[in-house]
Amino acid sequence: MATQSFTSDGYTLYPSPRNVHRVVFEFQVFVPHPYALIDLPSYGLAGRHSLFSACRTADGKMGQLVTFEQDADRQRFEDRFVPD
């Protein structure tokens, strides 16, 4: 059964079935590449995190929203993420 979408802070979100934590955390990065493969465990993050397919409501741009419990993890992701 497909997971239902929901709206949060300017995005329509579709949770990833691989999420361990189905929470939208405080620190967020919008990745405007809807088909990029993002393997969050490979980043060696210290805190909890989650990944959502996302539609930004301001402009209808599709992508992915990565959320983090810790700001240091957000920074680590931004420093290391390189879309293919």
N, C-alpha and C positions, 0 to 999 in steps of 0.2 A: 504494500500500500504506500502511496506517495505521501511524503511529509507535507503538511500544510504550510503555506507561506504566511508571513506576518510582516507588519510594518514597524520599523524602529528607527528613530533619529534620521529621517530623511531617506530611508532605503526600504524597499520591499525585499525581504530576505527569504531565502530557501535554504534550510539547514543541510549541511553535508551529512550523509549517513555514516561517515567515518568519524564524526565528532565524538569525542569522549565526554566533553562538556557542552551541553546545548544551551549556552549562556552567551549573551552579547556583553562582552566585557568593556571596561571604560576606555581602554586604549585601542584605537582602530586604524587600519590602513585599507583604503579602497584601492584595489588592483584593477585597472581598466582592461584586463585581458581575461575574458570569460572562459577561455579554453586552456589557459596556462595550468600546468600541473603543479600544485603547491603541496609538497609533502612536509607538513609542519614538524613531525617528529625528527626529521633530518636536520633541523636548525638547532637542536640542542637547547631548547627553551627551558627556563627554570620554572616558570609559573604555568598556570592553566591558560588555554587558548582555544579558539574555535574558528571555524571557517564556514562561510556562507556564500552561495551564489547570490548576487545582488543586482538590483536595478535601482540606480540613483534616481530618486523622484524629481530632483531639481531639473534634470536634463534628459532623463530616460536612458542614460548610459548603462549598459550591461557590464558586469564585471564580477569581482569577488570581494567580499569584505572579510578581512582577517582581524580578529579581535584578541586582545591580550589582557591578562590580569595585571601584568607588570609593564611599566614603561620601558624598562631595560630590554625586555623581550621584543617590544615593538621596534626599538632602535636596532636591535640585532637583526630582525627580519628585514627592515628597510636597507640596512647595510649589505646584506647578503643576497637579497632577491634580485634575480636577473631573469626577465622573461625570455623564453626561447624564441 
